[in-house]
Amino acid sequence: MQFRYKVIDEQMRIAAGLLEADDRAAARQKVIDNRWQLIELQEVSGINRFLQRSLQAKIKYESLAAFCSQMAMMIRSGANLVRGLEILQAQIEDRRLKEVVKAVHQGVSRGNSLAQAMRDTGGALPELLINLVSVGEESGTLDSVLTSMAEYYERENFIRKKITSAAIYPLVLTMVLLGLVSFFLGFILPEITALMRDNGQNLPLITQIIVNVAHFWQTNAWKLAAGLLLGAALLVRLLQIPRIAYGRDALLLHLPLFGKNIKNVVIARFSRTLALFLHSSLPIVPILDSLAKIVGNQVPRQALARARERVIRGETLAAAFGQEPFFDPLVIQMMSIGEETGRLEELMAEVANHYDKRVEIGIARLVALVEPLFTVVIGVFAGGLIIAVALPIFNMANVVR
């Protein structure tokens, strides 16, 4: 549950914000533990909680990478956590991250561990980062863990930017097409159709079809919009059902242009995260539990769950994952060699780099295919509109002759 509070903080200033707690008593206790003087405490309603989470800005991977890198630098320099967080708070430009670092600084100042202070930010920071920071604090390798996480988020940010760049061209062409359609249907076509009807002429078939579609849209726009919103809400609800979500993700993996790239992204993320966890010396079963949360697709998630059960029964990683068709033979072979030689962490990092290169090549090919495809599609639509406008003009010219 979320509670909105208003308090007087340690600097005797009025502060307000949100906190997570099981009930009102637990929320009040959190306020007391923070040594704040409570002014007001209200539970956030379901709809307000939904809106709050929807409007809350997510921290960019680029900002997370900078945070981890700078924190590692502070720790290596010998500065304590409180001082390091103070310095970071003054340097950070991302407003959302600045608020989170302020909350983490307050938590560490009260005596909490860095991982606990990060966890108390209410989900603002990724669970993967918090878990590995906790391991780093316990093992005394926090600077190494933060350096590895900086590299991880830099790579994730690079991949996301590549995908975003690939989507820009189709998006621009789609906006151009919508503008062209609006111009023709709103200004040119009505004038021509009115002129032909005044002269007692019939519209060509293609023109009549476009006019009918435009008229239907204008007269039923609110019904269509309401239907789309209802359909979207129903789809979101249906996709929360595990079987339907699995079917959607399985379909995505079999798409001709996108499926291979999605699989390469998942395997690269899986391999890199596995290497990070192995570097932190965590037991393998908790590692597999955490990996299932970050792969981002139901097909490998269920494959991980099945492999986890086999590992618990005593099978090796290579044997457990070798029975899952999702994972390529290269991944399984590297797992097997890594387990035999004791270099599993190193080889998983190499596998991640290999699949990163595949992702880059795949995205470049995708862009090369999508650009001409969208050009053809938009050319067909634009050509159809031009023909729909030109035919009535030719007909009127023939009548005049």
N, C-alpha and C positions, 0 to 999 in steps of 0.2 A: 504494500500500500504506500501511496505517496501523501506527504503532508506538507502544506505550505506554512512556513513559520515566519514570524517577525520577532526579533530579539535585540537585546543590547549586548554587543560583543565585548571582547577583552579590552578594546580601545575606547569603550564607553560610547560607541557609535551604534545607531540603529541599523540593523542588517536584516535582509529578507532573502528567502530562497526556498528550495525544495529539499526534502530528505526522504529516504526510504526506510520504512519500519514495518514490523508485523502488525502493530496496532497503535492506538493513541498513547498508551502507557509506555511502550517502547520508544516512540518518537519523543515523548517528554523526557525520558531517561537520556536519550542521545543529546538533547539540548542541555541537560544538567551536566552530563559528562564533558561537554565542550566548555563548561563554565560560562554559559550565557544566561542572561536574565530573560525569561520568557515573557513576551508581550502578547502574542497571539499564535494559536496553533489550529489549523483547519485541515481536514482531510480533503484531498483533491478528488472530485467526482470522476466517474468513469469517462465521460465525454471530454472533460477538461484535461484529464490525463492523456487521452488519445491525441487531443490537439497539441498538448505540450510536447509530446514525443514526436509528433509529425513535424512541428515547426522548429524543433531543436536542431541546430546545425551540427552535422557530424564533423569530427576532426579529420582533416585530410591526412592521407598517408605521408605526404610531403612534410607536414608539420610534425607528425609522429616520429618520422625519421630524424628530423632536426632535434626534437626533444631528447630522443634516446642517445643520439651522438653527443650532444652537449652535456647531458647528465653523466655519460661515461667519462667525458673529459674532466668534468668537475671532480668525480670520484678519484680518478687517477692522479689529479693534482693534489689530493690530500684534503680538500675542503670537506667539511661535514655536510650531511644531507640538507639540513635546515639552511645553511649559508648558500649551498649550491642551488637550492630551489628559489631562494631570494634573488640570486643573480639571474637565473633563468627567467623568472617572472618579469624582470625589468627588460630583458632582451626580446622576449617573444612578441611577434607581431600579430599572429593569429588570435583574434579576440576570444574565440571559443576556448582555445587551448590555454590562453592566459587565465581565464576563469577557472579552468580545471587545475592548472598548476597552483593557483592561489589556494584552492581547496585542499590539494595534496600537501602544500606547505603548512597549512593550518593543522592538518591531521598529524604530520610528522612532528610539528612543534609541540603537540599534546602528548607525544611519546609513542605514537603508533609506528609500526614498521612502514616502510615505503609501500610495500604491496598492499597492506591494509588501508593505508590512506588513499591509494589509487582505487581500491575496491569500493571505498565509501563515496566515490564520486557518482554513484548511481548509474553505472553502465556507460559513462562517457568515454572510458578507455577500453580497448579491446581486452577480452578475457585472456587471450593468448599472451599478451604483454604482461598482464598482472601475474599470471601463473609462473612465467619464466622469471620475472623479477623476484617473486617469492622464493623460487629455487636458488636464484643467485644470492639472495640475502642469507639463506641458510648455509650455502656452500662457500661463501666468501668470494664468489666470482661475479659480483654484480656488475663491475665495469665491463667484463668480457661479455656477459649476457646482453647488456645494453648496446654494446658495439655490434653484436650479431643481430639484434633486433633492428638497429638502424639500417644495416645492410638489407635486412628482410623487407622493411617498409619502403626503402628506396627502390628495390626491385619491383615490389607490388605497385608502387606509384608509377614506375616506368611502363609496366604492362598496361595499366589503366589508361595512361596518357596515349599509348599507342592505339588502344581500342577506341578511345574518344576521337583521336585524329582520324581514324578510319571512318567514323560515323559522320564527320563534318560534311564531307562532299555530298552524300545522299541527303542529309538534312537540308543543305542549301538548295539542292535541286528540287526537293519536295516543297520548300517554301516558295521557290520560283513558280512551280507548277500551280500551287494554290493561289498565288497572286494572279497568274495568267487566267486561271479559270474564273476567279472572282471578277476580273476586268471584263472578260468576254460575256459572262452571264449577267453581270450587273449593268453594263453600259452599251455594248455593241449589239448583242443578240436581241434584246427587247426592241430596240429601234428598228432593226431590219424586219423582225417578225410583224411588228405593228404596221409597217409600211406595206408589206406584202398582203396582209389581211385587208387593209384598206383598199387595195387594188383588186381584191377578190381572188388572189392567187393562193394555191395550196403550198404549204411548206414541204421541202424535201424530207424524206423519211429520217435521215440522220439528224436533221435540224429539229424535226418534230420530237424525236426521242429525247434530245438534249433539253428542249423546252419543257417537255413533260417531267423530266427528272428535276429540273430546276424549280418548276412549279410545285412539285411534290415536296421538295425540301423546304421551300419557303412557307408552305401552308402547314407543314408538320414538323417544323424544326424543333419545337419544344418537346414534342412527343418522342422524336428520334433521340434528342439529347437525354431525356429522362430514361429512355430505353437503354442507351449506351451506359449511363451511370449505373442503372440497376444491373445491367449485364456485367459491368466491371466489378461491382460489389459482390455479385453472386460468384463470379470467377475467382475473386480473391478468397471468398469463403470456401469454395470447392477445393482450391489449391492447398488449403490447410489440412485437407484429408490426406493422410500419408500415401494411400494407394494412388490417388490422382496426382499428387506431387511427384511420385516416383515415375508415373507414366509420362508426365510433362518433361521431366529431366531426361528420361530415356529417349524421348522423341528428339530433344535438342541434340543429344549425342549422335543421332543418326541423320541430322540435316546435312545435305551435301556440302554446303560451303562452310558452315559454322561448326559442325559436330567435332571434326578433328581438332580444330583450334581450341574448343572448349575442353576436350580431353587433355590436350597438351598443357593447358593452363592449370588444370586440376592436378595432374601428375607433377608438374613443376612445383606447385604450392605444397603438395603432399611431401615430396622429397626434401624440399628446403626446410619445412617445418620439422620433419622427422630428424634431420641433421641437427637442428637447433635443440630439440629435446634431448637427443643423445649426447650432445655437448654438455648439457646440464646434468647428466648422470641420473636422470629419472628412471624409475622402473618401467618396463616396456608396456605393461597393461594400462597404467595411467596415461602413458604417451598415446596409445591407440584411442583411448577415450577422448583425449583432447583433439586428436587429429580428425575424428569424426565430426567435430563441431566446426572445423574451418575449411573443409574441402569445398563446400558450397554447392553440392549436387547430391541428390538422393541416391543415385546409382552407386557411386564410390562410397557413400556414407554407409549404405547397407553392406557393401563388400567389406568395408573395414570392420563392421560389427561382426560379420561371420568370421573374418580372419582373427579377430580378437578372441572369439570363443575357441578357435583351434589352438591359439597360442596358450590360452589358459589350460588346455588339455595336454600341453607339452610339446606341440609342434614348433619347429623353427619358423622364423619370420618368412623365409623363402618358401617353405612348404605351405604355410598358411595362406600366403598371398598368391602362390602359384596356382591355386584352385579357383581364383577369381579371374574371369576373362577380361575384366576391365583393365587390369594392369598388364602392360606390354612385357614380352619376354625379356627385354633389356633391363627393366626394373627388377624383375625376379632374379636374373642372373647376377646383377650387381649386389642384390641383397645376399644371395648365396655366397658370393666371393667375400663380401664384407664380413659375414658371420664367421667364415672359415679363417680369415686373416686377422680379424679384430679391427678392421678399418671401415666398419659400416658407416660411421658418421662421415668420414672423408668421401666415401664412394657415393653416398646419398647426396652430398653437396655437388659432386660432379654430375650426377644424374639430373639434379635440378638445373645446373648450368646448361646441360645438353638440351633439355626440354625448353628452357628459356629461348635458346637459339631457334628451336623449332617454332615456338610461338611467334617470334619476330618474323621469320620467313613466312609462316602461315598468314599473319596479318598483312604482310606486304602483298602476298598473292591475292588475298581477299579484296584488298583495295583495288588491285589491278583488274579483278573480275567485276567488282560491284560498280565501279565508275562507268564503264561502257554499258553495263546492264541498265543502270538507272538512266543513262542518257537515252538509250533506246526506248525505255518505258515512257519517259517524259516526252520524247519526240512523237511517239504514237498518240499520246493524249493531246499534245499541242497540235499535231497534224489533224486529228479528228475535229478539234474545235475550229481550226482554220477552214477545214472543208465545210463544216456546218454553217459557217458564216459566208463562205465564198459561194456556195451553191445557190442560195436565194438571190445573191447579187447577179450571178450569171443568168438566172431565170428571168429576173426583171429586165436585164439588158436584152435578152432575146425577145421579150414581149414588146419592148420599145421599138426594136427593129421591125 
